[in-house]
Amino acid sequence: MTEERIPKGDIIRINNNVNEISEYEKCVFDSSLDYKGRVPLRASTGVWRASLFIIAIEFSERLSYFGIATSLMIYLTKVIHQDLETAAKSVNYWSGVTTLMPLLGGFLADAYLGRFSTVFIASLIYIMGLALLTMSRLVPSLRPCDSEPCANTREIHVVVFFLSIYLISIGTGGHKPSLESFGADQFDDDHDGERRKKMSFFNWWNFGLCSGLLLGVTLIVYVQERFGWGAADMTLMITMSISLVIFIIGRPYYRYRKPSGSLVRPMLQVLVAAVAKRKVPYPNSSSEMFETPMEPQSNRRLCHTDTLRFLDKAAVITDKGTSEEKISPWKLATVTQVEETKLILNMIPIWITCVPFAVCSSQITTFFIKQATVMNRRINSDFMIPPATIFGLSAIGMIITVTVYDKILVPIARRARNDERGIKILERIGLGMIFSIVAMVSAALVERKRLNIVNTDPNMSSLSMSVFWLAPQFVIVGVADGFTYVGLQEYFYDQVPDSMRSIGIALYLSVIGAANFVSSLLIATIARVTGKAGNSWFGKDLNSSRLDNFYWFLAVIAVLNLLVYVMLARRYKYKSVEKRADVVVADCYDHDNLHPEAAV
């Protein structure tokens, strides 16, 4: 076959034979590889056939995580006997570490290990944590105490318990950013059909996530209540182990990305070069700036933008008599490197304004669950709803939201705006912020009603008030998460440089992690300030606390934050990528096209 260049997606005639599909349709030229290190075949790799294996292990991981997380507050107060404030801080610290660890895991995946390998290693660590957690409940010398109920918990149990859940944090740190970005990698951004499917990927990813969450707070919590904590932990360990096997079975169907080496150095080079050439005039156009030629299997190039123009100087060629290849990268950067640095810097304000939203959302795993424990959870004389199970309402709200969004809202918006995406990513995030405000207002009103009942009849407390009074705030938080958290996943994956997509997902998770630490700081600060006034908002129990005031405080913060976010979102410029105009026609499996790196 003679080598010629063809437009993407065209049908070509070779040697006067019948029309054949172009190599662009046959192969995937987005710098990915198959499991043998070759250019992937489009028909047998990637897209939903690969993503289903990946979503399966995400389902199991979320089943495990929420099976533990939603009952953690109850376990810390009832078994380890921590008071309300200490337990809330313990949950927030653990959640914070769990959602900040992905920054390290994402960096290792993108720079050195690769996403598949990182998921595999992290899953093994995760299973080790679940195994140790199971042992802490079943091994006699590691159990909380010899008899139930447990009045004095053994110190060794506390140590092993926290060691096991923080092992799970480490496992999550490698698992979450690598797996989600690995799943999105299965879709080719340069292929129209696959790109549209990718816009739905994050919705269905979260559908699987919420399904795992829903089973975690119903089936697993039921096992905890009926058969004990040890039986539930063993169930999670076995499920996670089976899902890892399923993940490995899908190996031939995946598309892989090579680790790109140091991710920080190119950005540092841009900053150093821009500072060194600070006295150089701004370029009049991008044609005066340095860029390397685009290769068929290279990462995509970015178009020049007018934001943060100072950095443009890093790509200005000042030494005209010297070949660009011989100039130090610390003195001359490419347009794409400059734009990648701009992308990261432009994300910082968006990241900051998403933290208050996550602070509101984080209350669902602490105070919302604790409220459920002091309300009437009885369905009939034989069955009482476990407190953590009410968390499932948020999962239902999120499942409904992502389904309606993907199947109804986006198609309507596409037709109305004549735009492929329909609803912009930052618009979606902003919608969720509005719902979070409504959720905090609802939570404040319900808690005020509960406290009124307690004050009216202290003996009955709030047990006469049905737990389903909490349903609106749980569902609304789920709706908010369906807009904002899914939008943040897509935003941080799509808007980071192509070589940093695991770190992009880690940045999304770090919003949640930072919010948990901020929430703990708020609780400690407010408790100290209001305690000095003689009526702390966080007492020894819920009946002596004023959570309604705390929810109102969060609602006000969320409103102010939304105003700032809208201002930033209106000025934000999305990543602009140069389309590949053509590709070299060649056999995907031709030995000349094999990459020299070892197969994945």
TIVEXVO-438097 format. One line per 2 residues: number of its first residue (from 1); their letters; for each residue x, y, z of C-alpha. Coordinates in nm, 4 decimals, m for minus. Layout:
BEGIN
NUM> A> X,Y,Z; ...
END
This chain:
BEGIN
1> MT> 0.0000,0.0000,0.0000; 0.1453,0.3375,m0.0955
3> EE> 0.1571,0.6069,0.1716; m0.0780,0.9020,0.1208
5> RI> m0.2556,1.1525,0.3382; m0.6332,1.1467,0.3678
7> PK> m0.8943,1.3564,0.5476; m1.0242,1.1987,0.8688
9> GD> m1.3240,0.9760,0.8229; m1.3152,0.9825,0.4423
11> II> m1.3715,0.6711,0.2333; m1.0829,0.6064,m0.0051
13> RI> m1.0308,0.3887,m0.3115; m0.7080,0.1888,m0.3275
15> NN> m0.5822,0.0214,m0.6467; m0.9276,0.0644,m0.8090
17> NV> m1.0803,m0.1901,m0.5681; m1.3993,m0.1401,m0.3659
19> NE> m1.4122,0.1460,m0.1217; m1.2271,0.0787,0.2004
21> IS> m1.2601,0.2513,0.5351; m0.9718,0.4870,0.5992
23> EY> m0.7078,0.3948,0.8496; m0.8454,0.6683,1.0712
25> EK> m1.1677,0.4708,1.1045; m0.9818,0.1424,1.1430
27> CV> m0.7214,0.2556,1.3962; m0.7043,0.4975,1.6896
29> FD> m0.4441,0.7690,1.6369; m0.4721,0.9486,1.9738
31> SS> m0.1352,0.8350,2.1186; m0.2947,0.5340,2.2890
33> LD> m0.1731,0.1740,2.2605; m0.3300,m0.1685,2.2882
35> YK> m0.2158,m0.4240,2.5464; 0.0650,m0.5404,2.3166
37> GR> 0.2022,m0.1912,2.2649; 0.0523,m0.1445,1.9163
39> VP> m0.1749,0.1195,1.7678; m0.5238,0.0069,1.8807
41> LR> m0.7904,m0.1196,1.6428; m1.1060,0.0889,1.6842
43> AS> m1.3412,m0.2067,1.6318; m1.1966,m0.4276,1.9068
45> TG> m1.0752,m0.1867,2.1750; m1.2071,0.0958,2.3854
47> VW> m1.5486,0.2636,2.4037; m1.8239,0.0906,2.6019
49> RA> m1.6874,m0.2611,2.5537; m1.3852,m0.1616,2.7627
51> SL> m1.5593,0.0876,2.9907; m1.8011,m0.1725,3.1270
53> FI> m1.5113,m0.3661,3.2836; m1.3846,m0.0429,3.4356
55> IA> m1.7253,0.0658,3.5654; m1.7634,m0.2808,3.7243
57> IE> m1.4628,m0.2329,3.9536; m1.5736,0.1235,4.0297
59> FS> m1.9107,m0.0192,4.1365; m1.7355,m0.2553,4.3798
61> ER> m1.5004,0.0119,4.5127; m1.7867,0.2520,4.5838
63> LS> m1.9852,m0.0317,4.7407; m1.6916,m0.0864,4.9773
65> YF> m1.6186,0.2788,5.0412; m1.9739,0.3847,5.1222
67> GI> m2.0397,0.0622,5.3106; m1.7694,0.1863,5.5461
69> AT> m1.8066,0.5661,5.5212; m2.1788,0.5951,5.5886
71> SL> m2.1550,0.3840,5.9056; m1.8266,0.5311,6.0263
73> MI> m1.9897,0.8062,6.2348; m2.2097,0.5471,6.4071
75> YL> m1.9184,0.3070,6.4633; m1.7000,0.5788,6.6166
77> TK> m1.9709,0.6939,6.8585; m2.1230,0.3556,6.9531
79> VI> m1.8273,0.1162,6.9419; m1.5197,0.3352,6.9950
81> HQ> m1.7214,0.5774,7.2135; m1.6064,0.9088,7.0681
83> DL> m1.8224,1.2139,7.1430; m2.0132,1.3905,6.8637
85> ET> m1.7534,1.6603,6.7881; m1.4565,1.4200,6.7987
87> AA> m1.6335,1.1633,6.5803; m1.7289,1.4288,6.3242
89> KS> m1.3678,1.5490,6.3089; m1.2414,1.1889,6.2774
91> VN> m1.4748,1.1276,5.9843; m1.3754,1.4538,5.8194
93> YW> m1.0026,1.3861,5.8660; m1.0372,1.0379,5.7163
95> SG> m1.2518,1.1634,5.4298; m1.0064,1.4470,5.3740
97> VT> m0.7044,1.2171,5.3552; m0.8984,0.9742,5.1344
99> TL> m0.9814,1.2467,4.8843; m0.6408,1.4208,4.8925
101> MP> m0.4338,1.1032,4.8473; m0.5435,1.0855,4.4794
103> LL> m0.3140,1.3834,4.4115; m0.0187,1.1530,4.4776
105> GG> m0.1811,0.8560,4.3055; m0.2724,1.0605,3.9990
107> FL> 0.0811,1.2003,3.9736; 0.2378,0.8521,3.9883
109> AD> m0.0125,0.7190,3.7315; 0.0448,0.9974,3.4779
111> AY> 0.4197,1.0356,3.5255; 0.5604,0.6904,3.5982
113> LG> 0.3360,0.3856,3.6519; 0.0585,0.4231,3.3948
115> RF> m0.3101,0.4127,3.4825; m0.3725,0.0380,3.4498
117> ST> m0.0765,m0.0534,3.6714; m0.1722,0.2088,3.9298
119> VF> m0.5277,0.0743,3.9512; m0.3964,m0.2807,3.9932
121> IA> m0.1504,m0.1908,4.2717; m0.4002,0.0358,4.4480
123> SL> m0.6668,m0.2352,4.4379; m0.4318,m0.4777,4.6125
125> IY> m0.3661,m0.2196,4.8888; m0.7413,m0.1575,4.9132
127> IM> m0.8089,m0.5305,4.9571; m0.5343,m0.5485,5.2244
129> GL> m0.7151,m0.2710,5.4141; m1.0464,m0.4561,5.3902
131> AL> m0.8793,m0.7783,5.5073; m0.7295,m0.6027,5.8103
133> LT> m1.0654,m0.4397,5.8844; m1.2298,m0.7840,5.8760
135> MS> m0.9636,m0.9214,6.1107; m1.0237,m0.6355,6.3554
137> RL> m1.3778,m0.7652,6.3979; m1.3294,m1.1433,6.3770
139> VP> m0.9896,m1.2207,6.5345; m1.0577,m1.2530,6.9115
141> SL> m0.7482,m1.0599,7.0235; m0.8282,m0.7713,6.7864
143> RP> m1.2005,m0.7382,6.8572; m1.3313,m0.4280,7.0416
145> CD> m1.4032,m0.6359,7.3528; m1.5097,m0.9834,7.4574
147> SE> m1.8818,m0.9165,7.4951; m2.1576,m0.6987,7.3490
149> PC> m2.2465,m0.4227,7.4158; m1.8889,m0.3001,7.4329
151> AN> m1.8296,m0.0655,7.7262; m1.4506,m0.0266,7.7032
153> TR> m1.2918,m0.0717,7.3628; m0.9485,m0.2342,7.3469
155> EI> m0.6702,0.0015,7.2430; m0.5355,m0.2579,6.9976
157> HV> m0.8705,m0.2602,6.8172; m0.8668,0.1187,6.7822
159> VV> m0.5133,0.1070,6.6378; m0.5897,m0.1748,6.3922
161> FF> m0.9226,m0.0173,6.2947; m0.7690,0.3188,6.2041
163> LS> m0.4725,0.1494,6.0324; m0.7120,m0.0493,5.8134
165> IY> m0.9305,0.2453,5.7102; m0.6221,0.4543,5.6282
167> LI> m0.4872,0.1662,5.4180; m0.8170,0.1923,5.2322
169> SI> m0.7459,0.5669,5.1956; m0.4102,0.4882,5.0335
171> GT> m0.5755,0.2362,4.8020; m0.8414,0.4894,4.7085
173> GG> m0.5647,0.7412,4.6398; m0.4341,0.5347,4.3511
175> HK> m0.7625,0.3774,4.2503; m0.9975,0.6724,4.2046
177> PS> m0.8033,0.9132,3.9792; m0.6444,0.6407,3.7679
179> LE> m0.9573,0.4325,3.7122; m1.1872,0.7168,3.6112
181> SF> m0.9326,0.8734,3.3753; m0.8526,0.5254,3.2394
183> GA> m1.2227,0.4783,3.1654; m1.2478,0.8123,2.9853
185> DQ> m0.9298,0.7276,2.7898; m1.1277,0.4557,2.6107
187> FD> m1.2926,0.7248,2.3935; m1.1108,0.9061,2.1122
189> DD> m1.1600,1.2844,2.1350; m1.0777,1.3245,1.7648
191> HD> m1.3540,1.0875,1.6508; m1.6987,1.2483,1.6318
193> GE> m1.8925,0.9383,1.7364; m1.6644,0.8483,2.0261
195> RR> m1.6451,1.2087,2.1460; m2.0242,1.2256,2.1824
197> KK> m2.0218,0.8959,2.3706; m1.7540,1.0332,2.5983
199> MS> m1.9835,1.3214,2.6949; m2.2185,1.0555,2.8352
201> FF> m1.9415,0.8518,2.9965; m1.9225,1.0563,3.3164
203> NW> m2.3006,1.0372,3.3582; m2.3053,0.6572,3.3309
205> WN> m1.9878,0.6285,3.5338; m2.1725,0.8011,3.8165
207> FG> m2.4776,0.5842,3.7541; m2.2569,0.2825,3.8317
209> LC> m2.0988,0.4691,4.1230; m2.4383,0.5511,4.2733
211> SG> m2.5598,0.1954,4.2233; m2.2645,0.0771,4.4310
213> LL> m2.3357,0.3491,4.6846; m2.7021,0.2481,4.7042
215> LG> m2.6169,m0.1160,4.7721; m2.3497,m0.0054,5.0187
217> VT> m2.5996,0.1853,5.2329; m2.8748,m0.0756,5.2045
219> LI> m2.7445,m0.4309,5.1602; m2.4124,m0.3820,5.3404
221> VY> m2.5718,m0.1835,5.6223; m2.8348,m0.4576,5.6535
223> VQ> m2.5580,m0.7170,5.6853; m2.3935,m0.4983,5.9508
225> ER> m2.7183,m0.4777,6.1468; m2.8247,m0.8415,6.1037
227> FG> m2.4996,m1.0408,6.0943; m2.2419,m0.8035,6.2404
229> WG> m1.9645,m0.5688,6.1276; m1.7242,m0.8559,6.0551
231> AA> m1.9626,m1.0259,5.8098; m2.0137,m0.6981,5.6253
233> DM> m1.6401,m0.6321,5.6022; m1.5770,m0.9833,5.4705
235> TL> m1.8480,m0.9328,5.2070; m1.6764,m0.6154,5.0907
237> MI> m1.3357,m0.7838,5.0755; m1.4661,m1.0735,4.8641
239> TM> m1.6604,m0.8398,4.6310; m1.3570,m0.6169,4.5760
241> SI> m1.1382,m0.9210,4.5026; m1.3829,m1.0539,4.2422
243> SL> m1.4062,m0.7142,4.0731; m1.0261,m0.6962,4.0457
245> VI> m1.0319,m1.0278,3.8591; m1.3000,m0.8889,3.6237
247> FI> m1.0864,m0.5787,3.5668; m0.7881,m0.7933,3.4684
249> IG> m1.0022,m1.0033,3.2296; m1.0814,m0.6851,3.0335
251> RP> m0.7103,m0.6184,2.9669; m0.7162,m0.7060,2.5914
253> YY> m0.9993,m0.4581,2.5293; m0.8405,m0.1510,2.6896
255> RY> m0.6569,0.1392,2.5317; m0.3509,0.2448,2.7271
257> RK> m0.1526,0.5681,2.7569; 0.2214,0.5749,2.8171
259> PS> 0.3387,0.7601,3.1310; 0.4698,1.0985,3.0255
261> GS> 0.7479,1.1471,3.2797; 0.7793,1.4601,3.4898
263> LV> 0.4610,1.6676,3.4738; 0.5875,1.9639,3.6734
265> RP> 0.9050,2.0314,3.4740; 0.7343,2.1585,3.1522
267> ML> 0.5311,2.4104,3.3525; 0.8377,2.5240,3.5448
269> QV> 1.0203,2.5653,3.2131; 0.7409,2.7912,3.0872
271> LV> 0.7532,3.0064,3.4017; 1.1346,3.0310,3.3954
273> AA> 1.1429,3.1156,3.0232; 0.8662,3.3767,3.0616
275> VA> 1.0481,3.5466,3.3499; 1.3811,3.5359,3.1633
277> KR> 1.2171,3.7049,2.8611; 1.0013,3.9464,3.0602
279> KV> 1.1432,4.2449,2.8663; 1.0672,4.0894,2.5273
281> PY> 0.7659,4.2501,2.3502; 0.4423,4.0502,2.3394
283> PN> 0.4056,3.8512,2.0150; 0.1591,3.9978,1.7668
285> SS> 0.0221,3.6554,1.6739; 0.0790,3.2874,1.7435
287> SE> 0.2768,3.2616,1.4200; 0.5614,3.4393,1.5996
289> MF> 0.5668,3.1685,1.8673; 0.7432,2.8334,1.8629
291> ET> 0.5502,2.5074,1.8123; 0.6562,2.1566,1.7147
293> PM> 0.4962,1.9736,1.4168; 0.1987,1.7519,1.4961
295> EP> 0.2618,1.3803,1.4539; m0.0138,1.1203,1.3995
297> QS> 0.0545,0.9467,1.7323; 0.1528,1.2506,1.9402
299> NR> m0.0539,1.4288,2.2045; m0.2885,1.6971,2.0747
301> RL> m0.1647,2.0529,2.0319; m0.3454,2.3445,2.1940
303> CH> m0.4517,2.6651,2.0220; m0.3185,2.9961,2.1461
305> TD> m0.5401,3.2036,2.3769; m0.5200,3.5661,2.4945
307> TL> m0.5378,3.4929,2.8681; m0.2287,3.5291,3.0936
309> RF> m0.0372,3.6845,2.8040; 0.2789,3.7237,3.0100
311> LD> 0.3391,3.3496,2.9682; 0.3306,3.3864,2.5870
313> KA> 0.6807,3.5306,2.6031; 0.8121,3.1851,2.6926
315> AV> 0.7364,3.0714,2.3343; 0.8806,3.3761,2.1560
317> IT> 1.1891,3.2932,1.9479; 1.4551,3.5512,2.0334
319> DK> 1.7639,3.3681,1.9069; 1.6789,3.3680,1.5361
321> GT> 2.0188,3.2380,1.4263; 1.9970,2.9192,1.6325
323> SE> 1.7907,2.6125,1.5477; 1.4933,2.5823,1.7827
325> EK> 1.5857,2.2226,1.8626; 1.9214,2.3394,2.0029
327> IS> 1.7729,2.6025,2.2338; 1.7336,2.4922,2.5959
329> PW> 1.3709,2.4144,2.6945; 1.4305,2.6440,2.9928
331> KL> 1.4663,2.9303,2.7453; 1.2083,2.8386,2.4804
333> AT> 0.8742,2.6605,2.5300; 0.6138,2.5544,2.2762
335> VT> 0.2720,2.7172,2.2413; 0.1147,2.3960,2.3711
337> QV> 0.3335,2.3990,2.6847; 0.2394,2.7623,2.7455
339> EE> m0.1305,2.6895,2.7027; m0.1089,2.3840,2.9311
341> TK> 0.0387,2.6046,3.2024; m0.2426,2.8543,3.1497
343> LI> m0.4986,2.5771,3.1857; m0.3694,2.4787,3.5286
345> LN> m0.3475,2.8386,3.6517; m0.6984,2.9202,3.5239
347> MI> m0.8373,2.6229,3.7180; m0.7263,2.7527,4.0570
349> PI> m1.0132,3.0059,4.1047; m1.2717,2.7476,3.9924
351> WI> m1.1223,2.4925,4.2330; m1.1433,2.7382,4.5236
353> TC> m1.5067,2.8328,4.4569; m1.6090,2.4657,4.4486
355> VP> m1.4830,2.4013,4.8042; m1.7824,2.5705,4.9782
357> FA> m2.0180,2.3524,4.7731; m1.8300,2.0421,4.8871
359> VC> m1.8443,2.1624,5.2493; m2.2248,2.1672,5.2242
361> SS> m2.2285,1.8256,5.0592; m1.9956,1.6748,5.3226
363> QI> m2.2576,1.7186,5.5959; m2.4475,1.4262,5.4489
365> TT> m2.2009,1.1688,5.5873; m2.1750,1.3255,5.9338
367> FF> m2.4560,1.5304,6.0836; m2.7281,1.4161,5.8417
369> IK> m2.6621,1.0524,5.9351; m2.6386,1.1373,6.3046
371> QA> m2.9769,1.3132,6.2852; m3.1287,0.9930,6.1512
373> TV> m3.0186,0.8027,6.4632; m3.2419,1.0123,6.6933
375> MN> m3.5562,1.0045,6.4780; m3.8296,0.7455,6.4274
377> RR> m3.6925,0.4908,6.1787; m3.9510,0.2201,6.2346
379> IN> m4.1480,0.1052,5.9284; m4.3549,m0.1485,6.1227
381> SD> m4.3249,m0.3469,6.4424; m4.0692,m0.5820,6.2851
383> FM> m3.8432,m0.3563,6.0812; m3.6430,m0.0434,6.1598
385> IP> m3.4409,0.1397,5.8915; m3.0663,0.1484,5.9722
387> PA> m2.9543,0.5136,6.0038; m2.6962,0.4878,5.7228
389> TI> m2.9549,0.3491,5.4813; m3.1278,0.6873,5.4592
391> FG> m2.8129,0.7987,5.2761; m2.9415,0.5916,4.9837
393> LS> m3.1917,0.8681,4.9079; m2.9045,1.0891,4.7928
395> AI> m2.7883,0.8129,4.5588; m3.1392,0.7853,4.4167
397> GM> m3.1473,1.1621,4.3663; m2.8133,1.1501,4.1863
399> II> m2.9133,0.8535,3.9655; m3.2340,1.0309,3.8597
401> TV> m3.0431,1.3531,3.7944; m2.7709,1.2050,3.5714
403> TV> m3.0303,1.0047,3.3784; m3.2581,1.3049,3.3193
405> YD> m2.9575,1.5221,3.2381; m2.8161,1.2799,2.9806
407> KI> m3.1419,1.1684,2.8189; m3.3579,1.4813,2.8387
409> LV> m3.1774,1.8048,2.9298; m2.8720,1.7645,2.7051
411> PI> m3.0660,1.6654,2.3893; m3.3035,1.9597,2.4399
413> AR> m3.0110,2.1989,2.4942; m2.8295,2.0640,2.1881
415> RA> m3.1273,2.1376,1.9666; m3.1959,2.4758,2.1243
417> RN> m2.8366,2.5978,2.1082; m2.7238,2.4014,1.8039
419> DE> m2.4200,2.2996,2.0076; m2.2661,1.9537,2.0421
421> RG> m2.2313,1.9760,2.4205; m2.5658,2.1447,2.4865
423> IK> m2.4981,2.2578,2.8434; m2.1542,2.3962,2.9220
425> IL> m1.9607,2.2222,3.1967; m1.9418,2.5274,3.4238
427> ER> m2.3156,2.5889,3.3780; m2.3816,2.2367,3.5007
429> IG> m2.1609,2.2926,3.8054; m2.3406,2.6188,3.8853
431> LG> m2.6818,2.4497,3.8750; m2.5662,2.2062,4.1423
433> MI> m2.4496,2.4938,4.3618; m2.8022,2.6380,4.3550
435> FS> m2.9467,2.3032,4.4689; m2.6903,2.2827,4.7521
437> IV> m2.8215,2.6124,4.8903; m3.1756,2.4732,4.8813
439> AM> m3.0538,2.1592,5.0611; m2.8963,2.3591,5.3460
441> VS> m3.2139,2.5666,5.3876; m3.4222,2.2481,5.3982
443> AA> m3.1837,2.0911,5.6520; m3.2027,2.4006,5.8753
445> LV> m3.5837,2.4072,5.8726; m3.6153,2.0346,5.9489
447> ER> m3.3621,2.0521,6.2330; m3.5417,2.3535,6.3815
449> KR> m3.8660,2.1536,6.3770; m3.6931,1.8578,6.5428
451> LN> m3.5517,2.0762,6.8205; m3.8952,2.2308,6.8800
453> IV> m4.0355,1.8813,6.9344; m3.7520,1.8028,7.1778
455> NT> m3.8180,2.1223,7.3741; m4.1920,2.0507,7.3843
457> DP> m4.1584,1.6901,7.5053; m3.8060,1.6177,7.6395
459> NM> m3.9046,1.2668,7.7512; m4.0166,1.1605,7.4031
461> SS> m3.7321,1.3569,7.2416; m3.7569,1.3545,6.8613
463> LS> m3.8470,0.9865,6.8276; m4.2023,1.0903,6.7378
465> MS> m4.0665,1.2607,6.4260; m4.0313,1.0343,6.1223
467> VF> m3.6846,0.9976,5.9713; m3.8429,1.0699,5.6328
469> WL> m3.8501,1.4375,5.7285; m3.4818,1.4171,5.6314
471> AP> m3.5673,1.2828,5.2850; m3.5824,1.6239,5.1090
473> QF> m3.2353,1.7318,5.2180; m3.0830,1.3949,5.1235
475> VI> m3.2510,1.3909,4.7804; m3.1657,1.7548,4.7065
477> VG> m2.8006,1.6960,4.7975; m2.8061,1.3996,4.5575
479> VA> m2.9474,1.6226,4.2833; m2.6828,1.8855,4.3569
481> DG> m2.4081,1.6222,4.3394; m2.5508,1.4946,4.0104
483> FT> m2.4955,1.8362,3.8591; m2.1840,1.9654,4.0331
485> YV> m1.9736,1.6599,4.1182; m2.0293,1.4956,3.7796
487> GL> m1.9615,1.8306,3.6154; m1.6401,1.8671,3.8158
489> QE> m1.5239,1.5230,3.7067; m1.5755,1.6160,3.3439
491> YF> m1.4251,1.9620,3.3928; m1.1036,1.8481,3.5576
493> YD> m1.0593,1.5582,3.3143; m1.1371,1.7603,3.0023
495> QV> m0.9653,2.0906,3.0822; m0.6281,1.9646,3.2077
497> PD> m0.3471,1.8806,2.9628; m0.3923,1.5397,2.8001
499> SM> m0.0874,1.4024,2.9845; m0.2301,1.4986,3.3270
501> RS> m0.5769,1.3490,3.3236; m0.5318,1.1287,3.6294
503> IG> m0.4131,1.4365,3.8154; m0.7213,1.6122,3.6764
505> IA> m0.9505,1.3607,3.8462; m0.7344,1.3923,4.1579
507> LY> m0.7922,1.7695,4.1534; m1.1682,1.7026,4.1514
509> LS> m1.1297,1.4680,4.4489; m0.9055,1.7186,4.6267
511> VI> m1.1987,1.9615,4.6284; m1.3872,1.7098,4.8435
513> GA> m1.0789,1.6439,5.0568; m1.0138,2.0118,5.1192
515> AN> m1.3823,2.0585,5.2018; m1.3662,1.7927,5.4714
517> FV> m1.0733,1.9680,5.6377; m1.2463,2.3057,5.6017
519> SS> m1.5609,2.1545,5.7524; m1.3625,2.0247,6.0513
521> LL> m1.1995,2.3653,6.0937; m1.5392,2.5375,6.0779
523> IA> m1.6850,2.3003,6.3365; m1.3917,2.3515,6.5745
525> TI> m1.3918,2.7303,6.5301; m1.7688,2.7694,6.5646
527> AR> m1.7746,2.5368,6.8659; m1.5069,2.7467,7.0370
529> VT> m1.6683,3.0817,6.9538; m2.0257,2.9820,7.0420
531> GK> m1.9027,2.7922,7.3475; m1.7570,3.1122,7.4891
533> AG> m2.1000,3.2705,7.4465; m2.2407,2.9959,7.6698
535> NS> m2.4459,2.8019,7.4100; m2.2266,2.5983,7.1761
537> WF> m2.3762,2.4939,6.8439; m2.2101,2.1526,6.8921
539> GK> m2.2972,1.9984,7.2277; m2.2481,1.6499,7.3683
541> DL> m2.5461,1.5264,7.1661; m2.7790,1.6553,6.8945
543> NS> m3.0489,1.7701,7.1365; m2.8069,2.0072,7.3098
545> SR> m2.6653,2.1323,6.9764; m2.7861,2.3949,6.7307
547> LD> m2.7219,2.2324,6.3932; m2.9958,2.4461,6.2417
549> NF> m2.7802,2.7559,6.2937; m2.4843,2.5767,6.1392
551> YW> m2.6902,2.4864,5.8306; m2.8082,2.8474,5.7948
553> FL> m2.4470,2.9614,5.8184; m2.3469,2.7214,5.5381
555> AV> m2.6396,2.8411,5.3234; m2.5233,3.2039,5.3518
557> IA> m2.1644,3.1067,5.2647; m2.2927,2.9074,4.9647
559> VL> m2.4927,3.2061,4.8339; m2.1933,3.4413,4.8542
561> NL> m1.9714,3.1793,4.6923; m2.2203,3.1294,4.4069
563> LV> m2.2008,3.4989,4.3194; m1.8217,3.4800,4.2920
565> YV> m1.8409,3.1561,4.0932; m2.0817,3.3023,3.8369
567> ML> m1.8477,3.5952,3.7819; m1.5512,3.3597,3.7232
569> AR> m1.7481,3.1198,3.5025; m1.8645,3.3995,3.2722
571> RY> m1.5016,3.4978,3.2050; m1.3623,3.1469,3.1747
573> KY> m1.2185,3.0293,2.8405; m1.2330,2.6578,2.7683
575> KS> m0.9448,2.4544,2.6298; m0.9107,2.4888,2.2529
577> VE> m0.7485,2.1966,2.0712; m0.6083,2.1820,1.7196
579> KR> m0.7851,1.9110,1.5209; m0.5725,1.6561,1.3442
581> AD> m0.6195,1.7440,0.9784; m0.4970,1.4136,0.8475
583> VV> m0.3275,1.0878,0.9359; m0.0781,0.8634,0.7644
585> VA> m0.2382,0.5641,0.6002; m0.0559,0.2532,0.7123
587> DC> m0.1375,m0.0830,0.8596; m0.2054,m0.0373,1.2301
589> YD> m0.0055,m0.3507,1.3036; 0.2725,m0.2799,1.0562
591> HD> 0.6037,m0.3437,1.2352; 0.7273,0.0005,1.1319
593> NL> 0.4490,0.1531,1.3412; 0.5049,m0.0495,1.6579
595> HP> 0.6184,0.1574,1.9536; 0.9567,0.0571,2.0955
597> EA> 0.8255,0.0682,2.4531; 0.7363,m0.2588,2.6164
599> AV> 0.3766,m0.3623,2.5855; 0.1524,m0.2664,2.8728
END
